Amino acid sequence: MPATPAYDFPDDLLAGQEELHQVRAELLALLKRLPWSVTPLDGFSDDHGWRKVERPASPGWTPDEQAEVEKLRARERELAVFVTCHRFWEQVTGPDAVAARARLKHIHEKSIDTG
């Protein structure tokens, strides 16, 4: 297996990527805890498609829950734009840019494995 090249990512880019991972994890955990429907809906069972789908009645999300989801989604968008449009990417082109982006996305995994 060929060695993965090292990239000298700026600290602010590393911090932005790390926060993006954290925000996405927090959003995913919140969405898993919330009811399946944003608005109150009756439960249903449907086995007329290629697989059976069942959902219990949903009380919907509270205004606070909706606000929290929107806050996290807005921050996720801000961070995604920051990371993808960072000035660092101007100096990396072609296949190197793809490799560098993949490396940045998974850099936290390396620190977890070795730390």
C-alpha positions as CSV (number, residue, x, y, z in Angstrom):
1,M,0.0,0.0,0.0
2,P,1.5,3.4,-1.0
3,A,2.3,5.9,1.7
4,T,-0.2,8.7,2.1
5,P,1.4,12.0,1.5
6,A,1.6,14.4,4.5
7,Y,0.0,17.8,4.1
8,D,0.8,20.9,6.1
9,F,-2.8,21.9,6.9
10,P,-3.2,25.3,8.6
11,D,-4.4,25.2,12.2
12,D,-7.6,27.1,11.4
13,L,-8.5,24.6,8.6
14,L,-7.8,21.7,11.0
15,A,-9.9,23.4,13.7
16,G,-12.7,24.0,11.2
17,Q,-12.7,20.4,10.1
18,E,-12.8,19.1,13.7
19,E,-15.7,21.4,14.6
20,L,-17.5,20.2,11.5
21,H,-17.1,16.6,12.6
22,Q,-18.4,17.6,16.1
23,V,-21.4,19.6,14.8
24,R,-22.4,16.7,12.4
25,A,-22.1,14.2,15.3
26,E,-24.2,16.4,17.6
27,L,-26.8,17.0,14.8
28,L,-27.1,13.2,14.1
29,A,-27.5,12.4,17.8
30,L,-30.2,15.1,18.1
31,L,-32.1,13.8,15.0
32,K,-32.0,10.3,16.3
33,R,-33.6,11.4,19.6
34,L,-36.3,13.5,18.0
35,P,-39.7,12.1,16.7
36,W,-39.6,11.0,13.1
37,S,-41.9,13.9,11.9
38,V,-41.3,17.6,12.5
39,T,-45.1,18.2,12.6
40,P,-47.6,16.0,14.6
41,L,-48.7,13.1,12.5
42,D,-50.6,9.9,13.1
43,G,-48.8,6.6,13.0
44,F,-49.0,4.3,10.0
45,S,-48.2,0.9,8.6
46,D,-47.7,0.3,4.9
47,D,-46.8,-3.0,3.4
48,H,-47.8,-2.3,-0.2
49,G,-44.3,-1.3,-1.3
50,W,-41.2,-3.4,-1.7
51,R,-40.7,-3.3,2.1
52,K,-43.0,-2.8,5.1
53,V,-42.8,0.7,6.6
54,E,-44.2,1.4,10.1
55,R,-44.1,4.6,12.1
56,P,-45.7,5.3,15.5
57,A,-47.6,8.5,16.0
58,S,-45.3,11.5,16.1
59,P,-46.0,14.4,18.5
60,G,-43.8,16.6,16.3
61,W,-40.9,18.8,17.3
62,T,-41.2,21.6,19.8
63,P,-40.2,25.1,18.7
64,D,-37.0,24.7,20.8
65,E,-36.1,21.4,19.1
66,Q,-36.7,23.0,15.7
67,A,-34.5,25.9,16.6
68,E,-31.8,23.7,17.8
69,V,-31.8,21.6,14.6
70,E,-31.8,24.8,12.5
71,K,-28.9,26.2,14.6
72,L,-26.8,23.1,14.1
73,R,-27.6,22.9,10.4
74,A,-26.7,26.5,9.9
75,R,-23.4,26.0,11.7
76,E,-22.7,22.9,9.6
77,R,-23.2,24.9,6.4
78,E,-20.9,27.7,7.6
79,L,-18.2,25.2,8.5
80,A,-18.6,23.2,5.3
81,V,-18.2,26.4,3.3
82,F,-15.2,27.5,5.4
83,V,-13.4,24.1,5.0
84,T,-14.1,23.7,1.3
85,C,-13.3,27.3,0.3
86,H,-10.2,27.7,2.6
87,R,-7.3,29.4,1.0
88,F,-5.2,26.3,1.5
89,W,-7.0,24.6,-1.4
90,E,-5.6,27.2,-3.8
91,Q,-2.1,25.6,-3.5
92,V,-3.3,22.0,-4.0
93,T,-4.6,21.0,-7.4
94,G,-5.7,17.9,-9.4
95,P,-5.5,14.5,-7.8
96,D,-3.5,16.0,-4.9
97,A,-6.5,18.1,-4.0
98,V,-8.7,15.0,-3.8
99,A,-6.1,13.1,-1.7
100,A,-5.6,16.1,0.6
101,R,-9.3,16.5,1.1
102,A,-9.7,12.9,1.9
103,R,-6.8,13.1,4.4
104,L,-8.3,16.1,6.1
105,K,-11.7,14.5,6.4
106,H,-10.1,11.5,8.2
107,I,-7.3,13.2,10.1
108,H,-9.2,13.0,13.4
109,E,-9.3,9.2,13.0
110,K,-5.5,9.1,13.0
111,S,-5.3,11.1,16.2
112,I,-7.8,8.8,17.8
113,D,-5.9,5.7,16.7
114,T,-2.5,6.9,17.9
115,G,-3.6,9.0,20.9
